[in-house]
Amino acid sequence: MKLIIIVAHDPNLVIGKDGSLPWHYSEDLKFFKRTTMGAPLLMGRVVFEELNEKPLPGRENVVLSRSKSYDHVKTFGSIDDALEYLSDRDEVFVIGGGEIYRQMIDIVDELVVTEIKKEYEGDTFLVDYREDIGTVWEEVWREDHEEFSFVKYKRSPGSKES
Ligand SMILES: NC(=O)c1ccc[n+]([C@@H]2O[C@H](COP(=O)([O-])OP(=O)(O)OC[C@H]3O[C@@H](n4cnc5c(N)ncnc54)[C@H](OP(=O)(O)O)[C@@H]3O)[C@@H](O)[C@H]2O)c1
C-alpha cells in the first residue's frame, strides 16, 4: 500500500486557522478532488468535524479519534489499527490535519503539496519537511501557477525510518 500525504501550506507552513483552511482556492480544491478520487482518505477527528461529519463522496473516509466513533464512517483509535484496516488498498491519502501529518510524515511514501505563495495567519502548521528535500524527499513533479504550485515528492530509496 502506498501512503500519500496531501496538504496545502503557505510560505511559513501555515495549514489551518480556527479549525478550517485560512484560504479558498477553487483550483486547489479541484486538484485535491481529482488527485484523491476513488482512494481512501485518512483524517483526524478535527478535519472530519470541519466537513460537518459528512464523508467526502466517492472515497472511503476513515477517521482517527481516541474519543469519538461514528456510525457512518470507520473510526480507529490508533494509526496502526487504521493502517491495518487499509492494508490491502493500493493507495491511501492522508488528508490531515496538523496532528495527523506530524505523526505520519515519517512513514508516508509520497507528499502531494500545494505551495501557496501568499502568507496567511494561522494556528496550525505543517511539520517542516523542507529541510529534508534532496535527502529524504525527491521532487518528482511540479506545476507552477500564479498563486500556488503543485509539487509531488517521493521518499528517496533507503530513507524510510524503521
Ligand atoms: N491546509 C491543508 O492542507 C489542511 C489539511 C487538513 C487540515 N487542515 C487544517 O488543520 C487543522 C486541523 O488540524 P488539527 O491538528 O487541529 O487536528 P486533526 O489532526 O485533524 O485531528 C486531531 C484529532 O485526531 C485524533 N488523533 C490524533 N492522533 C491520533 C492517533 N494517533 N490515534 C487516534 N486518534 C488520533 C484526536 O481526536 P480525539 O480528540 O477525538 O481523540 C485529535 O484530537 C484545521 O485548521 C484544518 O483546516 C489543513
The ligand as an SDF file (V2000), in Angstrom:
LIG
                    3D

 48 52  0  0  0  0  0  0  0  0999 V2000
   -4.0070   23.0070    4.5180 N   0  0  0  0  0  0  0  0  0  0  0  0
   -4.3140   21.7190    4.4790 C   0  0  0  0  0  0  0  0  0  0  0  0
   -3.9760   21.0010    3.5300 O   0  0  0  0  0  0  0  0  0  0  0  0
   -5.0560   21.1190    5.6250 C   0  0  0  0  0  0  0  0  0  0  0  0
   -5.4630   19.7880    5.5620 C   0  0  0  0  0  0  0  0  0  0  0  0
   -6.1490   19.2670    6.6510 C   0  0  0  0  0  0  0  0  0  0  0  0
   -6.4290   20.0670    7.7470 C   0  0  0  0  0  0  0  0  0  0  0  0
   -6.0180   21.3460    7.7590 N   0  0  0  0  0  0  0  0  0  0  0  0
   -6.2780   22.1950    8.9480 C   0  0  0  0  0  0  0  0  0  0  0  0
   -5.7010   21.5920   10.0850 O   0  0  0  0  0  0  0  0  0  0  0  0
   -6.4920   21.9530   11.2430 C   0  0  0  0  0  0  0  0  0  0  0  0
   -6.8760   20.6850   11.9760 C   0  0  0  0  0  0  0  0  0  0  0  0
   -5.6940   20.0200   12.4040 O   0  0  0  0  0  0  0  0  0  0  0  0
   -5.5030   19.5450   13.9250 P   0  0  0  0  0  0  0  0  0  0  0  0
   -4.0770   19.2050   14.1240 O   0  0  0  0  0  0  0  0  0  0  0  0
   -6.1470   20.5740   14.8050 O   0  0  0  0  0  0  0  0  0  0  0  0
   -6.4550   18.2720   14.0350 O   0  0  0  0  0  0  0  0  0  0  0  0
   -6.5050   16.8600   13.2640 P   0  0  0  0  0  0  0  0  0  0  0  0
   -5.1170   16.3720   13.0110 O   0  0  0  0  0  0  0  0  0  0  0  0
   -7.4590   16.9440   12.1150 O   0  0  0  0  0  0  0  0  0  0  0  0
   -7.2400   15.9560   14.3490 O   0  0  0  0  0  0  0  0  0  0  0  0
   -6.6850   15.7820   15.6320 C   0  0  0  0  0  0  0  0  0  0  0  0
   -7.5030   14.7180   16.3280 C   0  0  0  0  0  0  0  0  0  0  0  0
   -7.2800   13.4550   15.7150 O   0  0  0  0  0  0  0  0  0  0  0  0
   -7.3090   12.4460   16.7010 C   0  0  0  0  0  0  0  0  0  0  0  0
   -5.9940   11.8040   16.7210 N   0  0  0  0  0  0  0  0  0  0  0  0
   -4.7640   12.3690   16.5990 C   0  0  0  0  0  0  0  0  0  0  0  0
   -3.7990   11.4460   16.6410 N   0  0  0  0  0  0  0  0  0  0  0  0
   -4.4230   10.2510   16.7980 C   0  0  0  0  0  0  0  0  0  0  0  0
   -3.9670    8.9270   16.9210 C   0  0  0  0  0  0  0  0  0  0  0  0
   -2.6580    8.6100   16.8620 N   0  0  0  0  0  0  0  0  0  0  0  0
   -4.8850    7.9430   17.0650 N   0  0  0  0  0  0  0  0  0  0  0  0
   -6.1950    8.2380   17.1110 C   0  0  0  0  0  0  0  0  0  0  0  0
   -6.7060    9.4710   17.0070 N   0  0  0  0  0  0  0  0  0  0  0  0
   -5.8210   10.4750   16.8520 C   0  0  0  0  0  0  0  0  0  0  0  0
   -7.6350   13.1190   18.0130 C   0  0  0  0  0  0  0  0  0  0  0  0
   -9.0450   13.1180   18.1080 O   0  0  0  0  0  0  0  0  0  0  0  0
   -9.8070   12.9920   19.5470 P   0  0  0  0  0  0  0  0  0  0  0  0
   -9.5420   14.2830   20.2400 O   0  0  0  0  0  0  0  0  0  0  0  0
  -11.2350   12.7950   19.1600 O   0  0  0  0  0  0  0  0  0  0  0  0
   -9.1990   11.8000   20.2340 O   0  0  0  0  0  0  0  0  0  0  0  0
   -7.1240   14.5220   17.7930 C   0  0  0  0  0  0  0  0  0  0  0  0
   -7.7540   15.4740   18.6230 O   0  0  0  0  0  0  0  0  0  0  0  0
   -7.7010   22.7120   10.7080 C   0  0  0  0  0  0  0  0  0  0  0  0
   -7.4600   24.1050   10.8150 O   0  0  0  0  0  0  0  0  0  0  0  0
   -7.7330   22.3200    9.2550 C   0  0  0  0  0  0  0  0  0  0  0  0
   -8.3600   23.2850    8.4330 O   0  0  0  0  0  0  0  0  0  0  0  0
   -5.3410   21.8950    6.7340 C   0  0  0  0  0  0  0  0  0  0  0  0
  1  2  1  0
  2  3  2  0
  2  4  1  0
  4  5  1  0
  4 48  2  0
  5  6  2  0
  6  7  1  0
  7  8  2  0
  8  9  1  0
  8 48  1  0
  9 10  1  0
  9 46  1  0
 10 11  1  0
 11 12  1  0
 11 44  1  0
 12 13  1  0
 13 14  1  0
 14 15  2  0
 14 16  1  0
 14 17  1  0
 17 18  1  0
 18 19  2  0
 18 20  1  0
 18 21  1  0
 21 22  1  0
 22 23  1  0
 23 24  1  0
 23 42  1  0
 24 25  1  0
 25 26  1  0
 25 36  1  0
 26 27  1  0
 26 35  1  0
 27 28  2  0
 28 29  1  0
 29 30  1  0
 29 35  2  0
 30 31  1  0
 30 32  2  0
 32 33  1  0
 33 34  2  0
 34 35  1  0
 36 37  1  0
 36 42  1  0
 37 38  1  0
 38 39  2  0
 38 40  1  0
 38 41  1  0
 42 43  1  0
 44 45  1  0
 44 46  1  0
 46 47  1  0
M  CHG  2   8   1  16  -1
M  END
$$$$
